[in-house]
Amino acid sequence: MSKGPRSWAASITSFTFVVLAAAFALNVAAELLREALPVLVPVGVTVLVGIGLWRWQHPRGW
């Protein structure tokens, strides 16, 4: 199944790099989301209010 300790070391190293890359990507995504929240929250509230008003004016389906 395995080709010796060298392949195990390569597998562990590859897995470590993949985990580090995923952690870095999540960190960047979280940072971007944190910066975008002051814009996203009012936009989300406005969209929800708009949908609510539209559904109130048109109660019988889309």
C-alpha positions, 0 to 999 in steps of 0.5 A, a space after each residue: 500500500 505504501 512505498 516506504 517512509 519517504 512516501 509517508 513523509 511526503 504525504 504528511 508534508 503535503 497534508 500539512 501544506 494543504 491545511 496551512 493553505 486552507 487556514 490562510 484562505 479562511 483567514 483572508 476570507 474572514 478579513 474581507 468579510 469583516 471589512 465588508 460588514 459595514 456595507 453588507 448589513 445596511 444593504 441586507 436590511 434594505 433588501 429585506 425591507 424591500 422584499 417585505 414591502 413588495 410581498 405586502 403589495 403583491 400578496 398572491 404569489 410572484 
